[in-house]
Amino acid sequence: MSEKFSSEFKAEIALEAATQARVVIKEIAKKHEVSEEQVIAWASKLEDEAVDIFSPGANVAEQDETVAEDVDISTDDEELISAVEHGVMNDDLNFKRLLFWTGLGTVLIVIFIIGAVQFSQYSLFETQKKVSAEDSPSDIKELKAEQNKILDTYGVVDLEEGIYRIPIDSAINRIAIN
């Protein structure tokens, strides 16, 4: 960060960081659009130089320009030390969340599949219903009348082969007599 910040701005952020828990440092950094390391450094500087600030004759503006911003952070938190050294925090898997989202995703997929099957069955039923509505009973009666006409009359099926049609009643009587 090559931006220069005023000493009032640094003091305001450092005081806010010093009074808040470590969890809030991320929020403070995001709120003021600075890095977390910058907030920690300013808070450490405030803690180290708090006595000097209130000593008689201390001029904060002069000290701010002469003191380098290199701060030694000492902590027992190994995770914080590793994060500062590498610039990243380890992401530990939250198995409860992982299982929750996996389960939720699976349930949603199953619900989607069941819905798709139900929709296809409904569509098939509606199609069959439309087809049945189009075939009226009068059409069925006409078809039966045509078939009965064929069954009750004499006719030629295949002239070259010598196959002829006789009424069904006559055919039944011939079979019954023989």
C-alpha positions as CSV (number, residue, x, y, z in Angstrom):
1,M,0.0,0.0,0.0
2,S,1.7,3.1,-1.2
3,E,-1.0,5.5,0.0
4,K,-0.2,8.0,2.8
5,F,-2.7,8.2,5.6
6,S,-2.9,11.1,8.1
7,S,-2.0,10.6,11.7
8,E,-5.6,11.4,12.8
9,F,-6.9,8.7,10.5
10,K,-4.3,6.2,11.7
11,A,-5.1,7.0,15.4
12,E,-8.9,6.7,14.8
13,I,-8.5,3.2,13.2
14,A,-5.9,2.1,15.8
15,L,-8.2,3.1,18.7
16,E,-11.1,1.3,17.1
17,A,-9.0,-1.8,16.5
18,A,-7.6,-1.8,20.1
19,T,-11.0,-1.7,21.6
20,Q,-12.5,-4.5,19.5
21,A,-11.9,-8.2,19.4
22,R,-9.7,-9.8,16.8
23,V,-12.7,-11.0,14.9
24,V,-13.8,-7.4,14.3
25,I,-10.4,-6.4,12.7
26,K,-11.6,-7.8,9.3
27,E,-14.7,-5.6,9.6
28,I,-12.7,-2.5,10.5
29,A,-10.3,-3.0,7.6
30,K,-13.2,-3.5,5.2
31,K,-15.0,-0.5,6.6
32,H,-12.1,1.9,6.1
33,E,-10.8,0.1,3.0
34,V,-7.3,-0.8,4.3
35,S,-5.6,-4.1,4.8
36,E,-5.9,-6.1,8.0
37,E,-2.1,-6.1,8.5
38,Q,-2.2,-2.2,8.3
39,V,-4.9,-2.1,11.1
40,I,-2.9,-4.6,13.3
41,A,0.3,-2.6,12.7
42,W,-1.4,0.7,13.7
43,A,-3.0,-0.9,16.8
44,S,0.4,-2.3,17.8
45,K,2.0,1.0,17.3
46,L,-0.6,2.7,19.4
47,E,-0.1,0.1,22.2
48,D,3.7,0.5,22.1
49,E,3.7,4.3,22.0
50,A,0.6,5.0,24.1
51,V,2.8,6.2,27.0
52,D,4.7,8.6,24.7
53,I,1.5,10.1,23.3
54,F,0.5,11.4,26.8
55,S,4.0,12.5,27.9
56,P,4.5,16.3,28.3
57,G,5.9,18.0,25.2
58,A,5.2,15.1,22.8
59,N,4.4,16.2,19.3
60,V,2.5,13.4,17.5
61,A,3.0,14.9,14.1
62,E,6.8,15.0,14.4
63,Q,7.0,11.4,15.8
64,D,4.7,10.2,13.0
65,E,7.2,11.4,10.3
66,T,10.3,10.2,12.0
67,V,9.2,6.7,13.1
68,A,9.3,3.9,10.6
69,E,6.1,1.8,10.2
70,D,8.1,-1.4,10.7
71,V,6.3,-3.1,13.6
72,D,7.3,-6.4,15.3
73,I,4.2,-8.4,16.0
74,S,4.5,-10.8,18.9
75,T,1.7,-13.2,19.6
76,D,1.1,-16.8,20.7
77,D,-1.5,-17.5,18.0
78,E,0.3,-19.8,15.5
79,E,-2.5,-19.4,13.0
80,L,-2.1,-15.6,13.0
81,I,1.7,-15.8,12.7
82,S,1.4,-18.2,9.7
83,A,-1.2,-16.0,8.1
84,V,1.0,-12.9,8.4
85,E,4.0,-14.7,7.1
86,H,2.3,-16.3,4.1
87,G,-0.4,-13.6,3.6
88,V,-3.2,-16.1,3.7
89,M,-5.3,-17.9,6.3
90,N,-5.8,-21.6,6.2
91,D,-9.3,-22.6,5.2
92,D,-10.4,-25.5,7.3
93,L,-13.3,-27.5,5.9
94,N,-16.5,-27.1,7.8
95,F,-17.9,-30.6,7.6
96,K,-21.3,-29.7,9.0
97,R,-21.8,-27.1,6.3
98,L,-20.4,-29.4,3.6
99,L,-22.8,-32.2,4.6
100,F,-25.7,-29.7,4.8
101,W,-25.2,-28.3,1.3
102,T,-24.5,-31.7,-0.1
103,G,-27.7,-33.0,1.4
104,L,-29.7,-30.0,0.3
105,G,-28.3,-30.3,-3.2
106,T,-29.2,-34.0,-3.4
107,V,-32.7,-33.4,-2.1
108,L,-33.2,-30.6,-4.7
109,I,-32.0,-32.8,-7.5
110,V,-34.3,-35.7,-6.4
111,I,-37.3,-33.3,-6.2
112,F,-36.5,-32.0,-9.7
113,I,-36.3,-35.5,-11.1
114,I,-39.6,-36.5,-9.4
115,G,-41.2,-33.3,-10.7
116,A,-40.0,-34.1,-14.2
117,V,-41.4,-37.6,-14.1
118,Q,-44.7,-36.3,-12.7
119,F,-44.9,-33.7,-15.5
120,S,-44.2,-36.3,-18.2
121,Q,-46.9,-38.6,-16.8
122,Y,-49.3,-35.7,-16.6
123,S,-48.5,-34.7,-20.2
124,L,-49.1,-38.3,-21.4
125,F,-52.4,-38.4,-19.6
126,E,-53.5,-35.1,-21.1
127,T,-52.5,-36.3,-24.6
128,Q,-54.5,-39.5,-24.2
129,K,-57.4,-37.5,-22.9
130,K,-57.4,-35.3,-26.0
131,V,-57.2,-38.2,-28.3
132,S,-60.1,-39.9,-26.6
133,A,-62.1,-36.7,-26.8
134,E,-61.5,-36.5,-30.5
135,D,-62.7,-40.1,-31.1
136,S,-66.4,-39.7,-30.6
137,P,-68.8,-42.6,-30.1
138,S,-70.4,-41.9,-33.5
139,D,-66.9,-42.5,-35.1
140,I,-66.7,-45.8,-33.3
141,K,-70.2,-46.8,-34.4
142,E,-69.3,-46.1,-38.0
143,L,-66.2,-48.2,-37.8
144,K,-68.2,-51.1,-36.3
145,A,-70.9,-50.8,-39.0
146,E,-68.2,-51.0,-41.7
147,Q,-66.6,-54.0,-40.1
148,N,-70.0,-55.7,-39.7
149,K,-70.8,-55.0,-43.3
150,I,-67.6,-56.8,-44.4
151,L,-68.3,-59.7,-42.0
152,D,-72.0,-60.1,-43.2
153,T,-71.5,-59.9,-47.0
154,Y,-70.0,-61.9,-49.8
155,G,-67.0,-60.6,-51.6
156,V,-63.6,-61.2,-53.3
157,V,-60.5,-61.1,-51.2
158,D,-57.9,-62.2,-53.9
159,L,-59.2,-63.1,-57.3
160,E,-55.9,-64.6,-58.6
161,E,-55.6,-66.9,-55.7
162,G,-59.3,-67.7,-55.7
163,I,-59.9,-66.4,-52.1
164,Y,-63.4,-65.2,-51.4
165,R,-65.2,-63.9,-48.4
166,I,-68.6,-65.3,-47.1
167,P,-70.7,-63.9,-44.3
168,I,-69.6,-65.0,-40.8
169,D,-72.9,-66.7,-40.0
170,S,-72.7,-68.8,-43.1
171,A,-69.1,-69.8,-42.3
172,I,-70.1,-70.8,-38.7
173,N,-73.0,-72.9,-40.1
174,R,-70.8,-74.7,-42.6
175,I,-68.3,-75.5,-39.9
176,A,-71.0,-76.7,-37.5
177,I,-72.6,-79.0,-40.2
178,N,-69.4,-80.6,-41.2
